[in-house]
């Protein structure tokens, strides 16, 4: 196996794999300037260091900061946080597509037993959703420091609304990017294009620019990773779970070690696993008991 094969298999980026070689003893051999790996050794390593993606079992003893996980409503919880205290809000809120998808004859509910359209938490009417997201941006603007960043994952048909609401609450709109899933579910592939992308909106609070760790290299607004691998779902499934490799990309680029990352819609905790594994502080908020329990287990926290 080559570096890219291992990255795809583990649901990480090649850079993360290199870090694991140095810091976590991932087994490999360098031959002719290239790393080579044996599948059996990779599987044994993944099993030994834990099933939670960025290796939560090892993080319990090596992470410099313990995560702060809050079970409750995101707005109520954000209101308890200090102003100007957060460096990055990295979150995947409801897309307001639940009712829309239920009215479409896509047959997806027969294909997936873990489908967001029937989960119940994305069923607000449009006006209710807009009001809720406006309150989210209001509180996010308060807790973010000047120049702090916010990444919001969102369906493409709702991006205009998200940008408008953010600007109304003092955010500077930087760009809309794309996450390309390298191995999406090929549903209805003989009927239409496979849905393999999601959008993310990049915002800055109170300034035109902020932390941007690109190492002097051009960085495109197009991010590619596999979908969440099985090893990151070992403690349970979330219907819209993002892979850790994707979250690591934003944590590394938009924060520095010791910075505070917040996810008001934590879900099963991918943003938190990425943040604490990279030496950042993390606060996650989740209302659902099941998903909160999954996140706690992934990050080694008592629920």
C-alpha positions as MATLAB code, in Angstrom:
seq = 'XXXXXXXXXXXXXXXXXXXXXXXXXXXXXXXXXXXXXXXXXXXXXXXXXXXXXXXXXXXXXXXXXXXXXXXXXXXXXXXXXXXXXXXXXXXXXXXXXXXXXXXXXXXXXXXXXXXXXXXXXXXXXXXXXXXXXXXXXXXXXXXXXXXXXXXXXXXXXXXXXXXXXXXXXXXXXXXXXXXXXXXXXXXXXXXXXXXXXXXXXXXXXXXXXXXXXXXXXXXXXXXXXXXXXXXXXXXXXXXXXXXXXXXXXXXXXXXXXXXXXXXXXXXXXXXXXXXXXXXXXXXXXXXXXXXXXXXXXXXXXXX';
ca = [
       0.000    0.000    0.000;
       1.116    3.553   -0.695;
       0.518    6.702    1.379;
      -2.706    7.616   -0.447;
      -4.075    4.085   -0.024;
      -3.508    4.223    3.740;
      -5.038    7.708    3.964;
      -8.170    6.560    2.133;
      -8.430    3.381    4.200;
      -8.153    5.255    7.511;
     -10.240    8.233    6.401;
      -7.397   10.693    6.875;
      -5.253   12.995    4.775;
      -1.736   11.978    3.645;
      -0.386   14.723    5.920;
      -2.191   13.165    8.887;
      -0.735    9.756    8.018;
       2.753   11.290    8.021;
       2.057   12.784   11.449;
       0.902    9.373   12.725;
       4.151    7.806   11.459;
       6.152   10.310   13.510;
       3.973   10.681   16.602;
       1.913    7.497   16.877;
       4.214    4.783   15.515;
       2.121    3.942   12.468;
       4.105    1.104   10.833;
       5.659    1.722    7.433;
       8.869    1.427    5.487;
      10.471    4.140    3.385;
      11.731    2.748    0.075;
      13.255    4.947   -2.599;
      11.912    8.065   -0.947;
       8.340    6.710   -0.746;
       6.489    5.167    2.166;
       5.168    1.610    1.772;
       2.746   -0.163    4.099;
       1.354   -3.625    4.750;
      -2.417   -3.851    5.148;
      -2.135   -6.359    8.009;
       0.152   -4.028    9.975;
      -2.101   -1.023    9.354;
      -5.139   -2.961   10.564;
      -3.276   -4.124   13.678;
      -2.149   -0.564   14.420;
      -5.673    0.842   13.984;
      -7.061   -1.802   16.318;
      -4.406   -1.230   18.980;
      -4.794    2.552   19.248;
      -8.578    2.663   19.261;
     -11.560    2.736   16.930;
     -12.590    6.376   17.191;
     -10.894    7.928   14.201;
      -8.105   10.125   15.443;
      -7.499    7.607   18.180;
      -9.473    8.894   21.145;
      -8.227    6.108   23.400;
      -4.706    7.421   23.063;
      -5.838   11.035   23.266;
      -7.046   10.455   26.799;
      -3.445   10.401   27.967;
      -1.704   12.516   25.313;
      -4.105   15.390   24.538;
      -2.924   18.588   26.282;
      -6.479   19.903   26.778;
      -9.537   18.047   28.038;
     -12.634   18.762   25.931;
     -15.586   20.602   27.436;
     -18.737   18.787   26.284;
     -22.154   20.282   27.046;
     -25.483   18.506   26.651;
     -28.139   21.094   25.880;
     -29.538   23.560   23.383;
     -26.808   25.330   21.434;
     -28.243   28.850   21.874;
     -28.748   28.479   25.616;
     -25.243   27.061   25.989;
     -23.567   29.702   23.822;
     -25.162   32.401   25.969;
     -23.213   31.108   28.970;
     -19.845   31.492   27.203;
     -17.542   34.495   27.581;
     -17.509   37.155   24.876;
     -14.462   37.374   22.598;
     -13.201   33.984   23.786;
     -13.454   31.692   20.747;
     -10.996   31.378   17.847;
     -12.985   29.112   15.496;
     -16.571   27.944   15.274;
     -16.596   24.805   13.141;
     -20.090   23.424   12.784;
     -22.573   21.462   10.709;
     -26.048   22.824   11.581;
     -29.400   21.575   10.254;
     -29.742   22.332    6.539;
     -33.539   22.844    6.676;
     -34.000   19.987    4.223;
     -35.948   17.494    6.360;
     -39.453   18.393    5.203;
     -38.186   19.052    1.680;
     -36.636   15.592    1.391;
     -39.665   13.859    2.886;
     -41.783   15.287    0.069;
     -39.461   13.973   -2.636;
     -39.963   10.530   -4.135;
     -36.278    9.611   -3.888;
     -36.673    6.242   -2.181;
     -33.732    7.003    0.092;
     -35.659    6.146    3.253;
     -35.865    2.586    1.983;
     -32.098    2.523    1.418;
     -30.802    3.924    4.711;
     -31.851    3.208    8.280;
     -29.850    6.226    9.470;
     -31.316    8.991    7.326;
     -31.362   12.654    8.413;
     -34.707   13.267    6.691;
     -36.470   11.087    9.251;
     -34.342   12.022   12.278;
     -36.728   14.805   13.359;
     -34.145   17.495   14.123;
     -34.248   19.066   10.642;
     -38.006   19.586   10.342;
     -38.399   23.308   11.073;
     -40.437   25.433    8.719;
     -38.252   27.784    6.678;
     -39.116   30.959    8.635;
     -38.449   29.186   11.931;
     -35.104   27.924   10.661;
     -34.085   31.407    9.461;
     -34.936   32.883   12.858;
     -32.978   30.158   14.655;
     -29.922   30.577   12.431;
     -30.069   34.346   12.922;
     -29.884   33.807   16.679;
     -26.981   31.416   16.146;
     -25.015   34.055   14.222;
     -25.867   36.657   16.868;
     -24.388   34.530   19.661;
     -21.497   33.340   17.497;
     -20.512   36.947   16.777;
     -20.515   37.687   20.498;
     -18.297   34.773   21.554;
     -15.820   34.972   18.658;
     -12.785   37.182   19.051;
     -12.126   39.859   16.439;
     -10.674   38.062   13.431;
     -12.034   34.713   14.601;
     -13.314   32.385   11.895;
     -16.525   30.463   11.375;
     -16.967   27.506    9.038;
     -20.580   26.492    8.440;
     -21.399   23.410    6.383;
     -24.565   23.959    4.385;
     -26.674   22.711    1.486;
     -25.997   24.693   -1.674;
     -29.626   25.809   -1.980;
     -29.381   27.531    1.434;
     -25.975   29.207    1.058;
     -27.394   32.582    0.010;
     -29.530   32.683    3.149;
     -26.585   31.763    5.373;
     -24.360   34.469    3.840;
     -27.092   37.103    4.237;
     -27.753   36.205    7.873;
     -24.035   36.163    8.689;
     -23.479   39.596    7.163;
     -26.443   40.991    9.105;
     -24.651   39.977   12.304;
     -21.259   41.512   11.557;
     -19.482   38.696    9.732;
     -17.284   39.272    6.702;
     -17.993   36.725    3.984;
     -14.778   35.163    2.669;
     -15.829   32.345    0.341;
     -18.051   29.358   -0.284;
     -16.086   26.143   -0.689;
     -16.863   22.564   -1.613;
     -16.246   19.280    0.141;
     -15.948   16.493   -2.432;
     -16.650   13.005   -1.110;
     -14.332   10.579   -2.880;
     -16.570    7.563   -2.251;
     -20.212    8.706   -1.941;
     -23.199    6.367   -1.870;
     -24.004    5.659   -5.564;
     -27.763    5.817   -5.093;
     -29.916    6.082   -8.215;
     -26.722    6.233  -10.287;
     -28.562    5.214  -13.454;
     -31.099    7.995  -13.049;
     -29.102   11.110  -12.223;
     -25.767   12.528  -11.042;
     -24.428   11.080   -7.802;
     -24.570   13.545   -4.914;
     -20.899   13.787   -3.971;
     -20.463   17.355   -2.687;
     -21.466   19.610    0.184;
     -20.802   23.317    0.618;
     -19.058   25.129    3.423;
     -19.134   28.861    4.076;
     -16.052   30.642    5.445;
     -16.701   33.765    7.531;
     -14.576   36.152    9.611;
     -15.928   38.081   12.577;
     -15.207   41.813   12.845;
     -12.312   41.840   10.380;
     -11.400   41.049    6.774;
      -8.906   38.299    7.566;
      -7.674   36.105   10.404;
      -5.443   33.113   11.096;
      -4.629   31.298    7.853;
      -1.919   28.644    8.059;
      -1.274   27.827    4.423;
       2.539   27.490    4.770;
       2.967   29.880    1.844;
       1.184   27.549   -0.553;
      -1.921   28.174   -2.648;
      -4.902   26.589   -0.905;
      -8.013   25.893   -2.949;
     -11.568   26.092   -1.627;
     -12.120   22.502   -2.787;
     -11.461   19.832   -0.155;
     -11.457   16.111   -0.965;
     -11.694   13.258    1.529;
     -13.450    9.915    1.720;
     -16.752    9.847    3.580;
     -16.617    8.901    7.257;
     -14.942    5.474    7.492;
     -16.303    2.591    9.516;
     -13.642    2.960   12.210;
     -14.974    6.452   13.041;
     -18.482    5.055   13.575;
     -17.443    2.365   16.036;
     -19.369    3.924   18.935;
     -22.523    4.586   16.901;
     -23.826    6.262   13.768;
     -24.831    9.837   13.056;
     -26.682   10.477    9.771;
     -24.574   13.486    8.753;
     -21.250   12.636   10.445;
     -18.250   14.383    8.913;
     -14.875   12.608    8.627;
     -12.107   13.680   10.966;
      -9.746   14.348    8.057;
     -12.114   17.066    6.805;
     -12.330   18.716   10.208;
      -8.559   18.531   10.665;
      -8.143   20.542    7.471;
     -10.021   23.516    8.915;
      -8.612   23.214   12.432;
      -5.053   23.271   11.143;
      -5.618   26.083    8.640;
      -7.692   28.459   10.757;
      -6.311   27.986   14.294;
      -3.055   27.650   16.197;
      -2.171   25.256   19.055;
      -3.967   26.264   22.235;
      -6.778   28.079   20.405;
     -10.407   27.385   21.295;
     -12.596   25.572   18.745;
     -16.356   25.420   19.332;
     -18.991   23.262   17.647;
     -22.543   24.272   18.688;
     -24.009   21.290   16.786;
     -21.452   18.716   17.889;
     -23.306   15.571   16.807;
     -20.986   12.608   17.258;
     -17.955   14.849   17.839;
     -15.723   14.800   14.738;
     -14.728   18.462   15.147;
     -13.766   17.774   18.745;
     -11.695   14.694   17.962;
      -9.833   16.708   15.321;
      -9.308   19.711   17.593;
      -7.984   17.929   20.680;
      -5.730   15.660   18.643;
      -4.091   18.777   17.161;
      -3.501   20.493   20.509;
      -6.480   22.850   20.462;
      -9.050   23.417   23.183;
     -12.578   22.311   22.349;
     -16.112   23.005   23.510;
     -18.905   20.972   21.959;
     -22.663   21.336   22.438;
     -25.187   18.613   21.590;
     -28.875   18.279   22.498;
     -29.485   14.649   21.528;
     -28.691   12.105   24.270;
     -27.569    9.368   21.861;
     -25.200   11.552   19.836;
     -23.833   13.228   22.978;
     -22.996    9.795   24.381;
     -21.185    8.841   21.151;
     -19.149   12.050   21.242;
     -18.193   11.486   24.868;
     -16.974    7.984   24.126;
     -14.954    9.119   21.118;
     -13.192   11.760   23.208;
     -12.841    9.707   26.377;
     -15.169   11.865   28.474;
     -17.667   10.581   31.045;
     -21.193   11.406   29.882;
];
